[in-house]
């Protein structure tokens, strides 16, 4: 069973930055499989924000392009999510997700039914 643990959420003023991290346990390595970040704001559907897949190819949603990036850490089981230029629309619970399916970043970002999910970390922008 893969377990995902997120960290790095918090409160920030508009225009500020936050860096989220996700650690995957139980031998999961995103170097081959899909990992991504999703978010859900109150009263809204969950949406894909960024994903990384095979050969470390990555993709981000149009709503955050140019502001958010996704990258791997030095260890193969750590995922980072750098968020800059935050605004009130970015306020949401952010979830790390992992899946055994193979594909590039765009494919991974298109998935909605990831197999494993973290508990989430709150991001609030005021």
N, C-alpha and C positions, 0 to 999 in steps of 0.2 A: 504494500500500500504506500503510495507516494503522499507525503505530507508537505504542504507549502506554508511557509511562515513569512508574512509581510512585515515590514517596518518602515518608518520614515514619514508617516502621515503627520498631520498637525494643522495648525491655523496659520494663515499668512495673509498679508495685505495684498490687494490687487497690484499686479505687476511684479510680485515676488516670485520666489522659486522654492521648490521642494524636490527632494530626491527620495524615491522609494526603492526599497530592495526586497527581493524575494529569495528565500533559500529553500531549495528542494531537497528533501531527505530521501532516504531509502534507495540511493543509487541512481536516481533519475538524472539524466544529463540532457540539457536542451541542445547540446551540440548537434544532435540528430533529429530530435523531435520538437514539437511545437510548445512554445511557452508564450504567454501573453498577459496583458493588463486589460482589465475591463473596469467599467465604473457604472454605478447606478445612483442616480439622484432620487430623492423622494418624489413619488408620483410619476416617475419616468421609467422607461424600459432600460434594461442593461445594454450598454453599448461597448463595442470593442474599441480600445484606444490605441494599442500598439502590440505588435507581436514579432517574435523572432523564430526562425525555423532552420531548415536544413542549410548547412554551409554558412550559418550565421547571417542569412539574409533577413532583413527586417522590413517592417511596414508600419506606418502610423495612419490613423484616421485623418480625413481631410480637416476635421474641426480642430485638430491640434497640430497640424503640419507646420513646421517651422518653429514650434514652441516646445514640443515634447520629443524626446528620443528614448530609444530602448537599446540596451547594450548588455553584454555579458561581463561578469566579473572575472577575476583571475582563475577562480575555480569554475569548473563546468556546471556546477549546480547553483550558481548565483546569478540572479537577473537584476539589472538596475533599470530605473525609469527616472530620467531627469525631466523635470517639468519647469519651464520658464515662462515668464509673461502670463502668470496665472490671472484669471478673472473669475467673477462670481459664477459664471456658467460651468466652471470646472469643479465647483463644490459637489462632492459625491463621496460615496464609499468606493474605494478602489480595491479590486480583487486581482490577485495573481492566479493564473490558471495554467495547467499543463495537460498535454495529451500525447498519446503514443503515436498518433498519425504523423506521417511524413509529408513534408512539403516546405516550400519557401515561405518567406514572411507574409506575402499577400494571401497565400492559401491559409496560413494559420490565422490571420486576422479575420478571415471570412467565417471561421468556425464559431458556432454559438454553443455547442454542446461539448465543451471541454470535459475531460473525464475527472480531473482533479482541480479542486478550488481551495484557496486559502480562506481564512476567516475575514479578511478585509481590513483595511486601514482607512480611517476617515481623513479626508482632505477638505478643509473649509477655507474659503477665500472671502474676505470682507473688504 
